[in-house]
Amino acid sequence: MEKFIYSILAVFPTPNIEETAKYYNEIMGFRMVKYLDVKEPHICLYRDSVEIVLTKANAEKVYTNRELYGYGEDAYFITDNQEALQNEFISKGAKIVSPLNMTDYNNMEFVLEDIDGRWIAFGMKQK
């Protein structure tokens, strides 16, 4: 029997989960569900088949992969209509750090920077 991994749930520690959740809701179209009165307070964000869990960080700053390791995004979402998604995010005020383009590794993608400085890529491998 074959085994498949179908999805990923991203966990993003953040200094201010309410502020970050508001950004993801208003700018990126995620629905939020708050669990703030539990042992480990968090907010779940949902859009299509993606879930992000925001947790309270111990630091006052998010340290991105670029800062820690020199390069790389902090999350990569696979999507099939990057242009429409990029236009949606731009119309809502998202900061695009790399506009839609074909990478040297054959992905059509764009990258935005979220409210905490994370670089989030949206793309798909091309045939």
C-alpha positions in Angstrom: 0.0 0.0 0.0 1.3 3.4 -1.0 1.5 6.2 1.6 1.0 9.8 0.7 1.4 13.1 2.5 -1.3 15.4 1.3 -1.0 18.6 3.3 1.1 20.6 5.7 0.0 22.8 8.6 2.4 25.7 9.2 3.0 26.9 12.7 4.1 30.6 12.9 5.3 31.9 16.3 4.6 35.6 16.4 5.0 38.4 19.1 1.4 39.5 18.6 -0.9 36.8 17.4 -4.0 39.1 17.2 -2.2 41.6 14.9 -0.7 38.8 12.7 -4.1 37.1 12.5 -5.8 40.4 11.5 -3.2 40.8 8.7 -3.8 37.3 7.4 -7.5 37.8 7.5 -7.7 41.2 5.9 -4.8 41.1 3.4 -4.6 37.4 2.6 -8.2 36.3 2.9 -7.7 33.7 5.7 -10.6 32.9 8.1 -9.5 32.9 11.7 -10.6 30.9 14.7 -9.3 32.1 18.1 -8.3 29.8 20.9 -6.9 32.4 23.3 -8.4 31.0 26.6 -6.6 27.6 26.5 -3.4 26.3 28.0 -1.4 27.1 24.9 -3.1 30.1 23.3 -3.2 30.2 19.5 -5.2 31.3 16.5 -6.0 29.0 13.5 -6.1 30.5 10.0 -7.8 28.8 7.2 -7.9 29.4 3.4 -8.8 26.6 0.9 -6.9 23.6 2.1 -4.2 25.5 4.0 -4.1 25.9 7.8 -1.7 28.2 9.7 -1.5 28.2 13.4 -0.2 31.3 15.1 1.4 30.9 18.5 2.8 33.4 21.0 6.6 33.8 20.4 9.0 34.2 23.3 10.8 36.9 21.4 9.6 40.4 20.3 10.7 39.7 16.8 10.3 37.0 14.2 13.7 35.7 12.9 13.2 34.8 9.3 15.0 32.1 7.3 16.8 34.9 5.5 18.2 36.3 8.7 19.0 32.9 10.3 20.4 31.1 7.3 21.1 33.7 4.6 18.3 32.9 2.2 15.0 31.1 1.8 11.3 31.7 2.3 9.5 30.9 5.5 6.7 29.1 3.8 5.9 27.9 0.3 2.2 27.5 -0.7 1.5 25.5 -3.9 -1.1 27.3 -6.0 -2.2 27.1 -9.6 -3.2 30.7 -10.4 -0.4 32.8 -9.1 -1.3 35.9 -11.2 -4.8 36.2 -9.9 -3.7 35.5 -6.3 -0.8 38.1 -6.6 -3.3 40.6 -7.9 -5.7 39.9 -5.0 -3.0 40.4 -2.5 -1.7 43.6 -4.1 -5.2 45.1 -4.2 -5.4 44.5 -0.4 -2.0 46.2 0.3 0.4 43.2 0.5 4.1 43.9 0.1 5.3 41.9 -2.9 9.1 41.3 -2.6 9.4 39.2 -5.7 6.7 39.6 -8.4 5.5 36.7 -10.4 8.3 35.2 -12.4 9.8 31.9 -13.6 12.6 30.9 -11.2 15.9 29.2 -12.2 14.5 26.0 -10.7 11.5 26.1 -13.0 8.8 27.3 -10.6 6.3 30.0 -11.5 6.0 32.0 -8.3 5.8 35.3 -6.4 6.8 36.1 -2.9 5.2 38.5 -0.4 6.4 39.7 3.0 3.9 39.3 5.8 3.4 41.7 8.7 6.2 39.9 10.8 8.8 39.9 8.0 8.3 36.3 6.8 8.7 35.7 3.1 5.8 33.6 1.9 6.1 32.1 -1.6 3.1 31.1 -3.8 4.0 29.0 -6.8 4.1 25.7 -8.7 6.6 23.6 -10.6 6.2 24.0 -14.3 6.3 21.1 -16.7 
